[in-house]
Amino acid sequence: MTLALFQKKKTAKQLETTRPRTAAEWRENGVDYALDKGIDVAGVLLSILAAWLVIRLVARRIERWGDASGDGLLRSAREQRARTAAKLVRSLGRAILTVVGILMVLQQLDFNISPLLASAGVVGLAVSFGSQSLVRDYVTGFFLQLEHQFALGDVIRIGAVEGTVENITLRLVYLRDGTGALHIIPNGQIAQVTNLTRSWGRVAVDSEVAWRDSDRALGAVQKAAESLGLDPAWGDALLDPPHVTGIERLGVGTVTIRTVARVDPYRRDDVARDLRRRIKESLDAAGVVPLAPPTIPAMAPATSPTA
């Protein structure tokens, strides 16, 4: 008797929570159904809201880690990586919670989501085949930032393109070259990156002089390097004093003298230009002139005998 009563109550409860199909069912059980499903949907929404707050908290913690004190260059790189990682966490979390929330709400409202899940699987498989390069761009972009291979303002070389990094996204890198052209490179196409401004840079200036003037030229170039190292205007740009390594190469009638200096990578071109100017002035003062290639006299055209 008790079992039959329990089954009867259970059947009545199922009828109350089953979505009404007709107007009569709505008049009889509509209020109970709406209240019951409203509570279920509100629980789902509250759960999604709680998960979103946790995701935002994680993203803020990542950004706060990037704002921690440290060296200027290291702090800038860490801030950029933190912003990129926080942006990725928010975007992925928002997308996942949106999809999961919609499916859970539909399920609570007694919709059959099995065909929807099957269709989503087929569509996702088709999209995955058609957007492999797009996925590769995002995955590569994430690891480029995670490993801190370059940052905003760095001068890098990707393949045959060299320029300053103006913007970085999870899909694209924007490089501005010396002519002002902007190169937009998908991250998935980056096979190798050469960072020309990581920590420090090197200036190497070659001076080609005549063989007979090599001794005087060595002294003149050394004097120019010392004058640059003693100039207080370049005190913050030079990490090591410039020095002459000696004769780097022997040519036909010429020798090549190399001068090197370890410098701030962002001021490398300025230091190199001033060093070349000082070397030129010092060579002029020492009377060393570049070796002019011998000129071959032009031959007079042959005249044909007249008849």
Buried (B, 14 or more C-beta within 10 A) or exposed (E): EEEEEEEEEEEEEEBBBEEBEEEEBBEBBBEBBEEBBEEBBEEBEEBBEEBBEEBBEBBEEBBEBBEEEEEEBEBBBBBBBBBBBBBBBBEEBEEEBEEBBBBBBBBBEEEEBEEBEEEEEEEEEEEEEEEEEBEBBBEBBBEBBEEBBBBBEBBBBBEEEBBBBBEBBBBBBBBBEEEEEEBEBBBBEBEEBEBBBBEEBBBEBEBBBBEEBBEBBBEBBBBBBBBBBEEEEBEEBBBEEBBBEEBBEEEEEBBBBBBBBBBBBBBBBBBBEBBBEBBBBBBEEBEBEEBEEEEEEEEEEEEEEEE
